[in-house]
Amino acid sequence: MLSGADSVSLGFDSHCHLHFHHFDEDLAKVVNDSKKAGISHILIPSIDRATAAKAADIAEEYDLYSAAAFHPEHLPEESTEERDWAALKEVLLRSCTVAVGETGLDFHHKTFAPKKQMHWFRKHIKLAEALGYSLIVHSRGAEAEVLEELSEPLSVPVILHCWGGDEQLTDTAVSRGFYIGTDGPLTYKKNSKYRRLISRIPRDKLLVETDSPFLPPEPFRGKRNEPAYTRRINMEIRELWGGRMSIEETSYILWENAMRAYRLHPENRRADILYKYGDTLYVNITSSCQNNCSFCIRRTEDGLNGYFLKHSEDPSDSLVLSTIGAFPIENYKELVFCGFGEPTLRSDLLMKSARAASARGVKTRLNTNGLCTSFLRDEQVARLLGCFDSVSISLNASGAREYNRICPSSVEDSWEQLMKFIKLVKRAGIDSQVSAVSSSGADLQRVKAFAERLQMSLRIR
Ligand code: SF4
């Protein structure tokens, strides 16, 4: 193993194919060795439907990240492409999957006609933008064509993996703010021209990847590449950057670049808009809420079941709608607007989203704290309820005093507003229930009796 590696705490192998059979026998050891070498983070890109699922399985098991896409040399057959595309999107819904990749163009091998490659590259670009996922691009013998295709500004980070463009193309990529990935060949003695090229890339845009099991750095040429060898490439970069920084500082800068590129960094982390639990799909459109309930998961967690749900800034209407539009929501029993906050605070978006789901024949449910009567008129509430098949209202108490104790709110007369909302729900005749959290400290027998008086069914959570 590499000397002195144990002292390094943060490092990122930004592109490592742990899903390939080369790692089947000793995967746990490989991941463990990489951790010992200070490679704390690994992203596993994939090349088709099967490897996307396998990459996500590995990422979940070892607490890593994955990406899903069809590589330009592994495009689906026409007879199965619709099914394969839908299956790929299902993988993108998994909590560990944070990017679309690797997609792109390969005019070196030309396994598929350029026209077909371009068609799929464009589909992937559109999908990444619709979901707000980073885009990992493969280009071989097609660097100019890739940049041509990416000439319009994208709303998501672009990662040019294993970049092989010339100086002019590299400058173009840099001018567009793309991240550029470099690999083991950077360490090869004869590659001084390539080293000069990599020196042109701003320090905050360079990513290190092993592309394991391929392209091992010196002195491991001829062997299987591994994520632990990221450190060897980092050492080469330290030299390119003048050799004055410590290897730990160099690794940290490169780690932070990858965190930014994949939107994992606390400052720019992308929260999941859709998350699944069993056969139900949940929609997370806001992190705001008028309440601060004693049992609220937001008090202690950033998410649920591996999903990161805390929006640093609420997602735009268009991102929410395009995310719902891109996923095969028909595969789920129900679409529940629940969020990591109170969805009715974005009532216009909520209605548009619910209508879009209903138009596709998907059942919709609203989970709410029932306080929207404090800022919506009765007819607006009725219109909102008309967009849903059912509604679940957080009750949690049998009276105002208990409610204020368990669910302190910025809405002054919150209990009265909640009662008003329940009346409007009953008037609308919509399928409805109230709920209470068993661990909230409420007197559940009284809550049950109160729900009966309201003639509402009660679900204890
Ligand atoms: S109403 Fe829901 S989201 Fe808001 S604080 Fe209470 S539990 Fe949390």
Residues whose N, C-alpha, C, O or C-beta is under 5 A from the ligand:
A	BS01	SF4	C289 N291 N292 C293 C296 F340 G341 E342 N369
